[in-house]
Amino acid sequence: MAYVITDECTSCATCVDECATGAISEGDGKYVIDQDACAECGACVDACPSGAIIEE
């Protein structure tokens, strides 16, 4: 299942530290997930304090 970061993202970068594959990076106003690099493990979902990461 692919994950995306919604506009609820507060750019806290908590998800970046949890991503084992380095698939998350700073985007324009919010963080973004590189779908090609994402292992779909869900660690970022559990780590996000604002609930901004959802299954696509």
C-alpha positions in Angstrom: 0.0 0.0 0.0 1.4 3.4 -1.0 1.5 6.2 1.6 1.2 9.9 1.0 1.6 13.0 3.2 -1.4 15.2 3.3 -1.6 19.0 3.8 -2.0 18.3 7.6 1.8 18.0 7.6 3.4 20.4 10.0 7.0 19.8 8.7 8.2 18.5 12.0 10.5 15.9 10.3 9.6 13.2 12.7 8.8 10.9 9.8 12.2 11.5 8.2 14.0 10.0 11.2 11.7 6.9 11.2 12.1 6.2 7.4 14.6 3.3 7.0 14.9 3.8 3.2 15.2 7.6 3.2 12.1 7.9 1.0 10.9 11.0 2.8 12.2 14.5 2.0 11.3 18.1 2.5 8.9 19.3 -0.3 7.2 22.6 -1.0 5.4 23.4 2.2 5.2 19.8 3.5 7.3 16.6 3.4 6.9 14.2 0.5 7.4 10.4 0.0 9.3 9.1 -2.9 7.1 6.2 -4.0 9.9 4.4 -5.7 12.0 4.3 -2.5 9.2 3.6 -0.1 9.2 0.1 1.5 5.6 0.6 2.6 6.5 -0.4 6.1 4.2 2.1 7.8 6.8 3.3 10.3 6.2 6.9 9.2 2.4 6.6 9.8 3.0 5.5 13.4 5.5 8.2 14.0 3.6 11.2 12.6 2.2 13.3 15.5 -0.3 15.1 13.3 -1.7 12.1 11.5 -0.7 13.6 8.1 0.5 10.3 6.5 -2.2 8.1 5.1 -2.6 5.1 2.7 -3.2 6.2 -0.8 
